[in-house]
Amino acid sequence: MNANGMTLNQPVKLTRNQKFWLRVRRNWILHLMMALPMFYYVLFEALPLYGLQIAFRDYSAADGIFDSAWIGLKHYIEFFSDWEWKNIVSNTVAISFYQICAGFPIPIILALVIHINQKKFLKKLTQNVAYIPHFISVIVMVGMLNQIFHPQFGVLAAIYHELGIYTVPDIRYMDTTFRHLYVWSGVWQNMGWSTIIYVAALTGVSHELHEAAKIDGASRWKRVLSVDLPAIMPTISIMLIMRFGSIMSVGYEKVYLMQKSTNIEVSEVISTYVYKVGIAGGRQSFGTAIGLLNSAINSAMVILVNKIAGWLTDGEAGLF
């Protein structure tokens, strides 16, 4: 006891602010490590949101953002008044849905095949061979497509010549083949990389479930359907929701490189349109307006598909 009648060992009560700074001092190394990525996101993700207002201004670099005239929804009215907008949006949605339908199930199937393979060497070889195409750049990929399907010197031409057919169609620039080449080359390039998360999820499947299924007489295929697939279904649901979040975002690089006058009707998408009009055409405000609309639709799709997934699974498979 001291002179005031208080116990000397009585703990001092700290305020919330004091507790926070005490934790910061104790874990300053972790906070320092976290500071760099936080700085990156603030600089390149948060601050650029300030510039979105040029979507509603007649932006001029000479006048700056503040002094550029405010024009409201004029850019959107102009876009939807253009006779091409329906074709551009329909091309974007068609290619994206094609990518989801063709490319989403294949990594799941490949992951299941890798998981059930008992030979470690063959499993590692399959994984490595499937991953390698992911590291091929877009320019190299389009160059490979041009070489393979060249009507005179390509692999397809060699097959035609062996069959005695010497008139080879140039399917690289045909409007009927553009989407198939774009989508299936992307599936081949990215299917191995997309299996990583599914393979990781499959490693967490309990062996006890497989043993119980074996006792019940389930074959390996039945165990895949009844044990492995249901175990990774939450992961599949989350990945599908996130995939729908980019349904309006078809990368312009590959489309732009594969685009020719003969297939422009089916290959012009929102990203290439924004590039041509907004960047190449020097209309930053118009390009920003269309890009903002694109992002708003993607965000709405995430919310919608998440609600549908939650409704179908009683809230078990939703992202949020």
Secondary structure, DSSP 8 states (H G I E B T S, - for coil): --TTS--TT------HHHHHHHHHHHTHHHHHHHHHHHHHHIIIIIGGGGGGGGGGEE--TTTHHHHSEE-TTHHHHHHHHSTTHHHHHHHHHHHHHHHHHHHSHHHHHHHHHHHH---HHHHHHHHHHHHGGGGS-HHHHHHHHHHHT-TTTSHHHHHHHHTT------GGG-TTTHHHHHHHHHHHHHHHHHHHHHHHHHTTS-HHHHHHHHHTT--HHHHIIIIIHHHTHHHHHHHHHHHHTTTT---HHHHHHH--TTTHHHH--HHHHHIIIIIITS-HHHHHHHHHHHHHHHHHHHHHHHHHHHHHTTTSS---
